[in-house]
Amino acid sequence: MGDCPRCCAKVTEEQMKAIFTSASATKITGVTNAFNSAFEKFELNRCLRKAHFFAQLLQEVGTSINALSEDLHYTEAQLKKSFSYFRKNPEEATLYGKTAEHGADPEAIGNRAYADRNGNGNIESGDGYKYRGRGYIQITGKGVYRDVQNEMNARYPGNGLDIVNNVEQTLEPKGGMLSAMGYWRHKKLNDRADKGATGAVVDTLTQVINYYTHTYPDRRTNFETTKVVFKVAECTNLPK
């Protein structure tokens, strides 16, 4: 690594405020402390990596840092469009999706849409709904939650988290941030981030995090903000 003093520096609350412009002081402090407690363990210790990481987080949690569970209140038509299970079982899309006659049943939807995928059990296991997308980078599926926990344990022993058995931890500052870092490392996203400070590189990260999203342009815009916040253009550790 070169001699850029900012690469290994902790993030500041001022930097977080410049990114999460609508967040409360409490959330800014929580995110700042959570990141600084672990960023070196996950090798988010370069200006470019930080810029890419926070550009993606900004899209996931918004300017107010609002970590959410995946919204499964789909309409009948959306279920048939988005999930193979409901295309194969259209009568259940009518039964559980939102129609003019009734609201959606998100638990039934999650358990069917995500059954036997990403390490989940069958419909009766309840894994699909339990392990729906959550966190600062939304992780989805029991197998992914387990992989992220294993990554956190390997890089940060004694981290105090158990997101497999306590999924709601991913919605809190520490759990949200560390699980995002664990996902980032598990998916080898630092390697992609190191490719450069371009919109094309941002797209390669987005493809891993949420391939089918319509937010590719928004994430590129986010990066235009974060690369200024972390002074990427002045960094001496950029790829040649």
PyMOL commands that set and color helices and strands:
alter all, ss='L'
color gray80, all
select helices_A, chain A and resi 13-19+25-36+47-61+76-82+84-88+90-96+106-113+123-125+127-130+142-155+167-171+173-186+189-193+199-209+216-229+232-234
alter helices_A, ss='H'
color red, helices_A
deselect
rebuild
show_as cartoon
